[in-house]
Amino acid sequence: MSKKTIWIRCADTDMLGVVYYARFLEYFEEARWDLLRKGGFDDGEIERECRRTLVVRVECDYLHPVRFNETIEVEANAGRVTERSYEVLYAVTNMAGMVVAKGRSIQSVADEVGVTTLSSQLKRLLTL
């Protein structure tokens, strides 16, 4: 599990001062890489995985607006893991503990030829 605290900058918001919807995907990505780092991947391993990782599906349910200068916490947990893909589940809460968004992403890894199997190290980390 990874918990990433994020302070909402002005640049993250739209004209109404609410976080622009696509920013949540960036927050998810930060939490996903933090999950790997906390699982023991070093920076070199993360960079290799980054270059091989394909996000093949992403979903986000926006439950409550988040505004400039708020602080949120993005929690990422490993979901389903197969030979060729893995799922990450996300929950975003504000400092009052309210869930403001939920999401999930599915990632595959590729090499020069195409989609390939997950490394044993990645599978081990995701199934702990």
Backbone hydrogen bonds in HBPLUS format (Angstrom, degrees):
<---DONOR---> <-ACCEPTOR-->    atom                        ^
c    i                          cat <-CA-CA->   ^        H-A-AA   ^      H-
h    n   atom  resd res      DA  || num        DHA   H-A  angle D-A-AA Bond
n    s   type  num  typ     dist DA aas  dist angle  dist       angle   num
A0002-SER N   A0076-ALA O   2.94 MM  74  5.10 151.3  2.03 146.2 153.7     1
A0076-ALA N   A0002-SER O   2.81 MM  74  5.10 155.1  1.88 142.7 150.5     2
A0004-LYS N   A0074-VAL O   2.87 MM  70  5.09 162.9  1.89 139.0 144.3     3
A0074-VAL N   A0004-LYS O   2.77 MM  70  5.09 167.8  1.78 148.6 150.9     4
A0006-ILE N   A0072-ILE O   2.86 MM  66  5.36 166.7  1.87 154.5 158.1     5
A0072-ILE N   A0006-ILE O   2.88 MM  66  5.36 166.7  1.89 155.6 157.9     6
A0008-ILE N   A0070-GLU O   2.85 MM  62  5.49 174.4  1.86 176.4 175.6     7
A0069-ASN N   A0008-ILE O   2.98 MM  61  5.06 160.6  2.01 137.2 138.1     8
A0012-ASP N   A0009-ARG O   3.03 MM   3  5.32 152.3  2.11 106.3 114.9     9
A0013-THR N   A0010-CYS O   3.05 MM   3  5.56 166.7  2.07 118.4 122.7    10
A0020-TYR N   A0012-ASP O   2.90 MM   8  6.13 161.7  1.93 149.8 153.8    11
A0014-ASP N   A0018-VAL O   2.80 MM   4  5.61 152.4  1.87 149.2 153.3    12
A0017-GLY N   A0014-ASP O   2.96 MM   3  5.33 163.7  1.99 115.3 119.8    13
A0068-PHE N   A0017-GLY O   3.21 MM  51  5.86 144.8  2.34 151.3 157.2    14
A0019-VAL N   A0066-VAL O   2.73 MM  47  5.59 161.0  1.77 161.3 163.7    15
A0023-ARG N   A0020-TYR O   2.95 MM   3  5.69 152.0  2.03 125.6 133.7    16
A0024-PHE N   A0021-TYR O   3.23 MM   3  5.93 148.7  2.33 114.4 121.0    17
A0025-LEU N   A0022-ALA O   3.06 MM   3  5.49 137.0  2.25 107.3 117.7    18
A0026-GLU N   A0023-ARG O   2.94 MM   3  5.08 120.7  2.30  99.6 114.9    19
A0027-TYR N   A0023-ARG O   2.93 MM   4  6.34 154.0  2.00 153.0 161.1    20
A0028-PHE N   A0024-PHE O   2.86 MM   4  6.11 153.8  1.93 145.2 152.4    21
A0029-GLU N   A0025-LEU O   3.01 MM   4  6.25 155.8  2.07 141.5 147.6    22
A0030-GLU N   A0026-GLU O   3.00 MM   4  6.31 159.0  2.04 150.1 155.1    23
A0031-ALA N   A0027-TYR O   3.06 MM   4  6.33 162.4  2.10 150.4 154.6    24
A0032-ARG N   A0028-PHE O   2.82 MM   4  6.08 150.0  1.91 150.7 160.1    25
A0033-TRP N   A0029-GLU O   3.02 MM   4  6.27 166.3  2.04 157.3 158.6    26
A0034-ASP N   A0030-GLU O   3.00 MM   4  6.15 149.5  2.09 142.5 152.0    27
A0035-LEU N   A0031-ALA O   2.91 MM   4  6.11 141.9  2.05 140.3 150.0    28
A0036-LEU N   A0032-ARG O   3.30 MM   4  6.73 149.5  2.40 142.8 149.2    29
A0037-ARG N   A0033-TRP O   2.99 MM   4  6.28 160.7  2.02 148.5 154.1    30
A0038-LYS N   A0034-ASP O   2.84 MM   4  6.01 167.7  1.85 154.3 157.2    31
A0039-GLY N   A0035-LEU O   3.03 MM   4  6.09 128.4  2.30 131.9 145.6    32
A0039-GLY N   A0036-LEU O   3.08 MM   3  4.90 128.4  2.36  90.5 105.0    33
A0041-PHE N   A0036-LEU O   3.10 MM   5  5.65 163.4  2.13 152.3 147.0    34
A0040-GLY N   A0037-ARG O   3.08 MM   3  5.41 163.5  2.10 109.6 114.1    35
A0046-ILE N   A0042-ASP O   2.91 MM   4  6.18 158.2  1.96 157.2 164.4    36
A0047-GLU N   A0043-ASP O   2.92 MM   4  6.11 156.3  1.97 145.4 151.8    37
A0048-ARG N   A0044-GLY O   3.04 MM   4  6.30 158.2  2.09 144.9 150.4    38
A0049-GLU N   A0045-GLU O   2.94 MM   4  6.17 163.1  1.97 149.8 154.4    39
A0050-CYS N   A0046-ILE O   2.78 MM   4  5.93 156.2  1.84 150.0 157.4    40
A0051-ARG N   A0047-GLU O   3.08 MM   4  6.32 155.8  2.15 148.8 153.4    41
A0052-ARG N   A0049-GLU O   3.02 MM   3  5.04 137.1  2.21  98.2 110.9    42
A0053-THR N   A0049-GLU O   2.82 MM   4  5.79 125.8  2.12 151.4 165.7    43
A0110-ALA N   A0052-ARG O   2.78 MM  58  5.09 144.3  1.90 134.6 146.5    44
A0054-LEU N   A0108-SER O   2.74 MM  54  5.17 167.8  1.76 153.5 154.4    45
A0108-SER N   A0054-LEU O   2.87 MM  54  5.17 155.5  1.93 146.6 154.5    46
A0056-VAL N   A0106-ILE O   2.82 MM  50  5.71 153.6  1.89 153.7 162.6    47
A0106-ILE N   A0057-ARG O   2.86 MM  49  5.11 155.8  1.92 144.1 146.0    48
A0059-GLU N   A0104-ARG O   2.88 MM  45  5.40 154.5  1.94 161.7 165.6    49
A0104-ARG N   A0059-GLU O   3.11 MM  45  5.40 150.5  2.20 133.8 138.4    50
A0061-ASP N   A0102-LYS O   2.73 MM  41  5.25 168.1  1.74 163.4 167.6    51
A0102-LYS N   A0061-ASP O   3.03 MM  41  5.25 150.9  2.12 140.8 150.0    52
A0063-LEU N   A0100-VAL O   2.78 MM  37  4.85 151.0  1.86 133.6 138.0    53
A0064-HIS N   A0100-VAL O   3.15 MM  36  4.60 142.9  2.29 133.0 124.8    54
A0070-GLU N   A0067-ARG O   3.15 MM   3  5.87 152.8  2.23 141.7 141.9    55
A0073-GLU N   A0093-THR O   2.84 MM  20  5.35 155.9  1.90 153.9 161.3    56
A0093-THR N   A0073-GLU O   2.96 MM  20  5.35 161.1  1.99 150.0 154.8    57
A0075-GLU N   A0091-ALA O   2.86 MM  16  5.23 176.3  1.86 156.1 157.2    58
A0091-ALA N   A0075-GLU O   3.03 MM  16  5.23 147.1  2.14 139.4 147.9    59
A0077-ASN N   A0089-LEU O   2.91 MM  12  5.22 155.4  1.97 149.1 156.8    60
A0089-LEU N   A0077-ASN O   2.79 MM  12  5.22 167.5  1.81 160.2 162.5    61
A0079-GLY N   A0087-GLU O   2.72 MM   8  4.79 164.7  1.74 141.5 136.3    62
A0087-GLU N   A0080-ARG O   2.85 MM   7  5.23 144.9  1.97 154.0 163.6    63
A0082-THR N   A0085-SER O   2.84 MM   3  5.29 179.6  1.84 162.1 162.1    64
A0118-LEU N   A0083-GLU O   2.77 MM  35  5.88 157.3  1.83 158.1 162.8    65
A0086-TYR N   A0107-GLN O   2.87 MM  21  5.41 149.1  1.96 148.1 157.7    66
A0107-GLN N   A0086-TYR O   2.85 MM  21  5.41 165.3  1.88 160.1 163.6    67
A0088-VAL N   A0105-SER O   2.88 MM  17  5.36 155.0  1.94 152.0 158.6    68
A0105-SER N   A0088-VAL O   2.92 MM  17  5.36 149.6  2.01 147.3 156.7    69
A0090-TYR N   A0103-GLY O   2.83 MM  13  4.92 169.4  1.84 140.0 137.7    70
A0103-GLY N   A0090-TYR O   3.04 MM  13  4.92 160.5  2.08 130.9 130.7    71
A0092-VAL N   A0101-ALA O   2.84 MM   9  5.07 167.7  1.86 158.2 154.4    72
A0100-VAL N   A0092-VAL O   2.72 MM   8  5.65 152.2  1.79 148.3 158.1    73
A0094-ASN N   A0098-MET O   2.93 MM   4  5.53 150.6  2.02 147.4 154.8    74
A0097-GLY N   A0094-ASN O   2.90 MM   3  5.40 160.7  1.94 116.8 122.2    75
A0116-THR N   A0109-VAL O   2.87 MM   7  5.88 164.6  1.90 146.6 148.8    76
A0111-ASP N   A0114-GLY O   2.91 MM   3  5.41 156.3  1.97 142.6 145.5    77
A0123-LYS N   A0119-SER O   2.96 MM   4  6.27 167.4  1.98 157.4 160.8    78
A0124-ARG N   A0120-SER O   2.93 MM   4  6.02 161.2  1.97 147.0 152.3    79
A0125-LEU N   A0121-GLN O   3.04 MM   4  6.22 163.9  2.07 147.3 151.4    80
A0126-LEU N   A0122-LEU O   3.02 MM   4  6.20 159.5  2.07 152.3 157.5    81
A0127-THR N   A0123-LYS O   3.07 MM   4  6.16 127.0  2.36 143.3 156.0    82
A0127-THR N   A0124-ARG O   3.28 MM   3  5.35 143.2  2.42  98.8 108.9    83
